[in-house]
Amino acid sequence: MSDAYARPNHDDQPTVPDFAPPPVAADGTALAGTAGTAPAASEPGDEGRHWSRDLRFMLVVLAAIVALFLAFALLIAFSPTGAAISALAIIAAPIATMVAAYYGISLALRQVRDARDAAEAAETRARAAETSARESDAWAAQMESGLRVAVAKLRAAGVDTRDVERAAGTPDEFF
């Protein structure tokens, strides 16, 4: 498991690297608010969810610390005997377990959300690549058609087309 999820990160990095082109729609405009672009500062609730998640975890940890502090205070106030120390261990173990379980669950949920965001970004990049490939195929077909027309016109005019065919890099049986 990587260290990326070891502690809360206030500078959430986008799942798409900076050097990747932003995803584009079919009409050529950039898609706003996708996982590949940095979130806009004006998006409502984005910052609130981040603080809500961190505050929730801090409240759980704070409540556990307060409960353990009260348990230690009661232990000191009512004489630290072997039975009192055992009772404190009985109280402290479930509290520590609950905090660890809450952290583990929130970590797993964050990993799932990050994986979902990465999958959405990958799907967006795949769509953009598919669109680009279709456009490249259409361009290549137009170039091939233009080359065939040019060679046909040259042959009709009685001009040798060997230089054109070599420059195009086409096989001998292409035309």
ChimeraX commands (.cxc) that place a marker at each C-alpha (Angstrom):
marker #1 position 0.00,0.00,0.00 radius 0.5
marker #1 position 1.36,3.41,-0.88 radius 0.5
marker #1 position 2.06,6.30,1.45 radius 0.5
marker #1 position -0.38,8.50,-0.48 radius 0.5
marker #1 position -3.19,7.58,1.92 radius 0.5
marker #1 position -1.18,7.68,5.14 radius 0.5
marker #1 position -2.49,11.10,6.20 radius 0.5
marker #1 position -5.02,13.65,4.96 radius 0.5
marker #1 position -3.74,15.72,2.08 radius 0.5
marker #1 position -5.00,19.29,1.80 radius 0.5
marker #1 position -3.54,19.72,-1.69 radius 0.5
marker #1 position -5.51,17.02,-3.48 radius 0.5
marker #1 position -3.69,16.36,-6.73 radius 0.5
marker #1 position -5.69,15.72,-9.89 radius 0.5
marker #1 position -5.64,12.17,-11.13 radius 0.5
marker #1 position -4.49,13.29,-14.58 radius 0.5
marker #1 position -0.90,14.53,-14.78 radius 0.5
marker #1 position -0.22,18.16,-15.67 radius 0.5
marker #1 position 1.28,17.26,-19.03 radius 0.5
marker #1 position -1.87,15.44,-20.23 radius 0.5
marker #1 position -4.11,17.46,-22.53 radius 0.5
marker #1 position -7.48,18.43,-21.08 radius 0.5
marker #1 position -10.41,16.31,-22.25 radius 0.5
marker #1 position -12.41,17.79,-25.10 radius 0.5
marker #1 position -15.99,17.34,-26.21 radius 0.5
marker #1 position -16.94,16.28,-29.72 radius 0.5
marker #1 position -17.35,19.94,-30.73 radius 0.5
marker #1 position -13.76,20.72,-29.68 radius 0.5
marker #1 position -14.49,22.61,-26.45 radius 0.5
marker #1 position -12.78,21.66,-23.21 radius 0.5
marker #1 position -14.97,19.82,-20.74 radius 0.5
marker #1 position -15.27,21.85,-17.53 radius 0.5
marker #1 position -15.22,20.15,-14.15 radius 0.5
marker #1 position -13.86,16.81,-15.37 radius 0.5
marker #1 position -11.42,14.78,-13.34 radius 0.5
marker #1 position -8.60,15.77,-15.66 radius 0.5
marker #1 position -8.86,19.47,-14.90 radius 0.5
marker #1 position -8.24,21.27,-11.66 radius 0.5
marker #1 position -11.48,22.09,-9.84 radius 0.5
marker #1 position -12.58,25.67,-10.11 radius 0.5
marker #1 position -12.45,27.74,-6.95 radius 0.5
marker #1 position -16.09,28.69,-7.38 radius 0.5
marker #1 position -17.49,25.15,-7.25 radius 0.5
marker #1 position -19.79,25.10,-4.20 radius 0.5
marker #1 position -19.47,22.36,-1.63 radius 0.5
marker #1 position -16.09,21.04,-2.81 radius 0.5
marker #1 position -14.16,22.70,0.00 radius 0.5
marker #1 position -16.98,21.97,2.47 radius 0.5
marker #1 position -16.83,18.23,1.79 radius 0.5
marker #1 position -13.06,18.26,2.29 radius 0.5
marker #1 position -13.33,20.01,5.65 radius 0.5
marker #1 position -16.33,17.91,6.65 radius 0.5
marker #1 position -14.38,14.67,6.13 radius 0.5
marker #1 position -11.35,15.95,8.06 radius 0.5
marker #1 position -13.44,17.44,10.85 radius 0.5
marker #1 position -15.40,14.22,11.24 radius 0.5
marker #1 position -12.19,12.24,11.69 radius 0.5
marker #1 position -10.77,14.84,14.09 radius 0.5
marker #1 position -13.97,14.72,16.15 radius 0.5
marker #1 position -13.77,10.93,16.43 radius 0.5
marker #1 position -10.13,11.09,17.54 radius 0.5
marker #1 position -10.89,13.97,19.94 radius 0.5
marker #1 position -13.81,12.08,21.47 radius 0.5
marker #1 position -11.58,9.02,21.95 radius 0.5
marker #1 position -8.86,11.13,23.60 radius 0.5
marker #1 position -11.41,12.79,25.90 radius 0.5
marker #1 position -12.85,9.40,26.86 radius 0.5
marker #1 position -9.39,8.04,27.63 radius 0.5
marker #1 position -8.49,11.21,29.57 radius 0.5
marker #1 position -11.64,10.84,31.68 radius 0.5
marker #1 position -10.80,7.19,32.28 radius 0.5
marker #1 position -7.27,8.10,33.42 radius 0.5
marker #1 position -8.66,10.90,35.63 radius 0.5
marker #1 position -11.10,8.49,37.25 radius 0.5
marker #1 position -8.31,5.97,37.74 radius 0.5
marker #1 position -6.11,8.53,39.47 radius 0.5
marker #1 position -9.00,9.90,41.54 radius 0.5
marker #1 position -10.07,6.49,42.84 radius 0.5
marker #1 position -6.67,4.92,43.61 radius 0.5
marker #1 position -4.60,3.19,40.93 radius 0.5
marker #1 position -4.90,-0.50,41.82 radius 0.5
marker #1 position -4.35,-3.52,39.62 radius 0.5
marker #1 position -8.10,-3.92,39.12 radius 0.5
marker #1 position -8.44,-0.25,38.14 radius 0.5
marker #1 position -5.63,-0.57,35.60 radius 0.5
marker #1 position -7.29,-3.69,34.16 radius 0.5
marker #1 position -10.59,-1.82,33.98 radius 0.5
marker #1 position -8.86,1.04,32.17 radius 0.5
marker #1 position -7.38,-1.42,29.67 radius 0.5
marker #1 position -10.86,-2.83,29.12 radius 0.5
marker #1 position -12.13,0.71,28.43 radius 0.5
marker #1 position -9.16,1.85,26.31 radius 0.5
marker #1 position -8.96,-1.18,24.00 radius 0.5
marker #1 position -12.41,-0.80,22.39 radius 0.5
marker #1 position -11.94,2.97,22.03 radius 0.5
marker #1 position -8.62,2.52,20.25 radius 0.5
marker #1 position -10.13,-0.23,18.11 radius 0.5
marker #1 position -13.06,1.99,17.10 radius 0.5
marker #1 position -10.74,4.86,16.13 radius 0.5
marker #1 position -8.54,2.50,14.10 radius 0.5
marker #1 position -11.59,0.95,12.41 radius 0.5
marker #1 position -13.01,4.37,11.58 radius 0.5
marker #1 position -9.69,5.42,10.09 radius 0.5
marker #1 position -9.44,2.18,8.10 radius 0.5
marker #1 position -12.97,2.54,6.73 radius 0.5
marker #1 position -12.47,6.19,5.80 radius 0.5
marker #1 position -9.15,5.27,4.13 radius 0.5
marker #1 position -10.85,2.52,2.12 radius 0.5
marker #1 position -13.65,4.87,1.06 radius 0.5
marker #1 position -11.11,7.49,-0.02 radius 0.5
marker #1 position -9.22,4.88,-2.06 radius 0.5
marker #1 position -12.45,3.79,-3.74 radius 0.5
marker #1 position -13.33,7.39,-4.56 radius 0.5
marker #1 position -9.82,8.04,-5.93 radius 0.5
marker #1 position -10.01,4.87,-8.03 radius 0.5
marker #1 position -13.41,5.95,-9.36 radius 0.5
marker #1 position -12.03,9.40,-10.22 radius 0.5
marker #1 position -9.04,7.81,-11.97 radius 0.5
marker #1 position -11.36,5.51,-13.93 radius 0.5
marker #1 position -13.51,8.46,-15.00 radius 0.5
marker #1 position -10.41,10.37,-16.09 radius 0.5
marker #1 position -9.14,7.35,-18.01 radius 0.5
marker #1 position -12.52,6.97,-19.70 radius 0.5
marker #1 position -12.48,10.64,-20.68 radius 0.5
marker #1 position -8.96,10.29,-22.08 radius 0.5
marker #1 position -10.02,7.14,-23.97 radius 0.5
marker #1 position -12.98,8.98,-25.51 radius 0.5
marker #1 position -10.72,11.85,-26.53 radius 0.5
marker #1 position -8.22,9.41,-28.05 radius 0.5
marker #1 position -11.01,7.61,-29.91 radius 0.5
marker #1 position -12.29,10.92,-31.29 radius 0.5
marker #1 position -8.77,11.89,-32.32 radius 0.5
marker #1 position -8.27,8.52,-34.01 radius 0.5
marker #1 position -11.54,8.93,-35.93 radius 0.5
marker #1 position -10.48,12.41,-37.03 radius 0.5
marker #1 position -7.07,11.10,-38.09 radius 0.5
marker #1 position -8.70,8.30,-40.09 radius 0.5
marker #1 position -11.00,10.79,-41.80 radius 0.5
marker #1 position -8.05,13.05,-42.60 radius 0.5
marker #1 position -6.03,10.11,-43.95 radius 0.5
marker #1 position -8.97,9.03,-46.13 radius 0.5
marker #1 position -9.27,12.56,-47.51 radius 0.5
marker #1 position -5.53,12.67,-48.23 radius 0.5
marker #1 position -5.68,9.26,-49.92 radius 0.5
marker #1 position -8.65,10.36,-52.02 radius 0.5
marker #1 position -6.87,13.56,-53.00 radius 0.5
marker #1 position -3.74,11.62,-53.94 radius 0.5
marker #1 position -5.75,9.19,-56.07 radius 0.5
marker #1 position -7.47,12.11,-57.85 radius 0.5
marker #1 position -4.14,13.84,-58.45 radius 0.5
marker #1 position -2.54,10.66,-59.86 radius 0.5
marker #1 position -5.61,10.01,-62.07 radius 0.5
marker #1 position -5.46,13.58,-63.45 radius 0.5
marker #1 position -1.72,13.31,-64.07 radius 0.5
marker #1 position -2.18,10.02,-65.90 radius 0.5
marker #1 position -5.04,11.50,-67.93 radius 0.5
marker #1 position -2.76,14.36,-68.91 radius 0.5
marker #1 position -0.06,11.86,-69.91 radius 0.5
marker #1 position 2.39,12.89,-67.14 radius 0.5
marker #1 position 4.57,10.28,-65.43 radius 0.5
marker #1 position 3.32,9.68,-61.85 radius 0.5
marker #1 position 6.27,7.66,-60.54 radius 0.5
marker #1 position 7.72,10.67,-58.65 radius 0.5
marker #1 position 4.34,11.40,-57.04 radius 0.5
marker #1 position 3.91,7.76,-56.05 radius 0.5
marker #1 position 7.42,7.66,-54.51 radius 0.5
marker #1 position 6.84,10.94,-52.64 radius 0.5
marker #1 position 3.57,9.57,-51.25 radius 0.5
marker #1 position 5.36,6.43,-50.07 radius 0.5
marker #1 position 2.71,4.15,-51.50 radius 0.5
marker #1 position 3.27,0.54,-52.58 radius 0.5
marker #1 position 3.46,-0.27,-56.31 radius 0.5
marker #1 position -0.04,-1.71,-56.53 radius 0.5
marker #1 position -1.70,1.15,-54.64 radius 0.5
marker #1 position -3.05,3.04,-57.66 radius 0.5
marker link #1:1,2 radius 0.2
marker link #1:2,3 radius 0.2
marker link #1:3,4 radius 0.2
marker link #1:4,5 radius 0.2
marker link #1:5,6 radius 0.2
marker link #1:6,7 radius 0.2
marker link #1:7,8 radius 0.2
marker link #1:8,9 radius 0.2
marker link #1:9,10 radius 0.2
marker link #1:10,11 radius 0.2
marker link #1:11,12 radius 0.2
marker link #1:12,13 radius 0.2
marker link #1:13,14 radius 0.2
marker link #1:14,15 radius 0.2
marker link #1:15,16 radius 0.2
marker link #1:16,17 radius 0.2
marker link #1:17,18 radius 0.2
marker link #1:18,19 radius 0.2
marker link #1:19,20 radius 0.2
marker link #1:20,21 radius 0.2
marker link #1:21,22 radius 0.2
marker link #1:22,23 radius 0.2
marker link #1:23,24 radius 0.2
marker link #1:24,25 radius 0.2
marker link #1:25,26 radius 0.2
marker link #1:26,27 radius 0.2
marker link #1:27,28 radius 0.2
marker link #1:28,29 radius 0.2
marker link #1:29,30 radius 0.2
marker link #1:30,31 radius 0.2
marker link #1:31,32 radius 0.2
marker link #1:32,33 radius 0.2
marker link #1:33,34 radius 0.2
marker link #1:34,35 radius 0.2
marker link #1:35,36 radius 0.2
marker link #1:36,37 radius 0.2
marker link #1:37,38 radius 0.2
marker link #1:38,39 radius 0.2
marker link #1:39,40 radius 0.2
marker link #1:40,41 radius 0.2
marker link #1:41,42 radius 0.2
marker link #1:42,43 radius 0.2
marker link #1:43,44 radius 0.2
marker link #1:44,45 radius 0.2
marker link #1:45,46 radius 0.2
marker link #1:46,47 radius 0.2
marker link #1:47,48 radius 0.2
marker link #1:48,49 radius 0.2
marker link #1:49,50 radius 0.2
marker link #1:50,51 radius 0.2
marker link #1:51,52 radius 0.2
marker link #1:52,53 radius 0.2
marker link #1:53,54 radius 0.2
marker link #1:54,55 radius 0.2
marker link #1:55,56 radius 0.2
marker link #1:56,57 radius 0.2
marker link #1:57,58 radius 0.2
marker link #1:58,59 radius 0.2
marker link #1:59,60 radius 0.2
marker link #1:60,61 radius 0.2
marker link #1:61,62 radius 0.2
marker link #1:62,63 radius 0.2
marker link #1:63,64 radius 0.2
marker link #1:64,65 radius 0.2
marker link #1:65,66 radius 0.2
marker link #1:66,67 radius 0.2
marker link #1:67,68 radius 0.2
marker link #1:68,69 radius 0.2
marker link #1:69,70 radius 0.2
marker link #1:70,71 radius 0.2
marker link #1:71,72 radius 0.2
marker link #1:72,73 radius 0.2
marker link #1:73,74 radius 0.2
marker link #1:74,75 radius 0.2
marker link #1:75,76 radius 0.2
marker link #1:76,77 radius 0.2
marker link #1:77,78 radius 0.2
marker link #1:78,79 radius 0.2
marker link #1:79,80 radius 0.2
marker link #1:80,81 radius 0.2
marker link #1:81,82 radius 0.2
marker link #1:82,83 radius 0.2
marker link #1:83,84 radius 0.2
marker link #1:84,85 radius 0.2
marker link #1:85,86 radius 0.2
marker link #1:86,87 radius 0.2
marker link #1:87,88 radius 0.2
marker link #1:88,89 radius 0.2
marker link #1:89,90 radius 0.2
marker link #1:90,91 radius 0.2
marker link #1:91,92 radius 0.2
marker link #1:92,93 radius 0.2
marker link #1:93,94 radius 0.2
marker link #1:94,95 radius 0.2
marker link #1:95,96 radius 0.2
marker link #1:96,97 radius 0.2
marker link #1:97,98 radius 0.2
marker link #1:98,99 radius 0.2
marker link #1:99,100 radius 0.2
marker link #1:100,101 radius 0.2
marker link #1:101,102 radius 0.2
marker link #1:102,103 radius 0.2
marker link #1:103,104 radius 0.2
marker link #1:104,105 radius 0.2
marker link #1:105,106 radius 0.2
marker link #1:106,107 radius 0.2
marker link #1:107,108 radius 0.2
marker link #1:108,109 radius 0.2
marker link #1:109,110 radius 0.2
marker link #1:110,111 radius 0.2
marker link #1:111,112 radius 0.2
marker link #1:112,113 radius 0.2
marker link #1:113,114 radius 0.2
marker link #1:114,115 radius 0.2
marker link #1:115,116 radius 0.2
marker link #1:116,117 radius 0.2
marker link #1:117,118 radius 0.2
marker link #1:118,119 radius 0.2
marker link #1:119,120 radius 0.2
marker link #1:120,121 radius 0.2
marker link #1:121,122 radius 0.2
marker link #1:122,123 radius 0.2
marker link #1:123,124 radius 0.2
marker link #1:124,125 radius 0.2
marker link #1:125,126 radius 0.2
marker link #1:126,127 radius 0.2
marker link #1:127,128 radius 0.2
marker link #1:128,129 radius 0.2
marker link #1:129,130 radius 0.2
marker link #1:130,131 radius 0.2
marker link #1:131,132 radius 0.2
marker link #1:132,133 radius 0.2
marker link #1:133,134 radius 0.2
marker link #1:134,135 radius 0.2
marker link #1:135,136 radius 0.2
marker link #1:136,137 radius 0.2
marker link #1:137,138 radius 0.2
marker link #1:138,139 radius 0.2
marker link #1:139,140 radius 0.2
marker link #1:140,141 radius 0.2
marker link #1:141,142 radius 0.2
marker link #1:142,143 radius 0.2
marker link #1:143,144 radius 0.2
marker link #1:144,145 radius 0.2
marker link #1:145,146 radius 0.2
marker link #1:146,147 radius 0.2
marker link #1:147,148 radius 0.2
marker link #1:148,149 radius 0.2
marker link #1:149,150 radius 0.2
marker link #1:150,151 radius 0.2
marker link #1:151,152 radius 0.2
marker link #1:152,153 radius 0.2
marker link #1:153,154 radius 0.2
marker link #1:154,155 radius 0.2
marker link #1:155,156 radius 0.2
marker link #1:156,157 radius 0.2
marker link #1:157,158 radius 0.2
marker link #1:158,159 radius 0.2
marker link #1:159,160 radius 0.2
marker link #1:160,161 radius 0.2
marker link #1:161,162 radius 0.2
marker link #1:162,163 radius 0.2
marker link #1:163,164 radius 0.2
marker link #1:164,165 radius 0.2
marker link #1:165,166 radius 0.2
marker link #1:166,167 radius 0.2
marker link #1:167,168 radius 0.2
marker link #1:168,169 radius 0.2
marker link #1:169,170 radius 0.2
marker link #1:170,171 radius 0.2
marker link #1:171,172 radius 0.2
marker link #1:172,173 radius 0.2
marker link #1:173,174 radius 0.2
marker link #1:174,175 radius 0.2
view
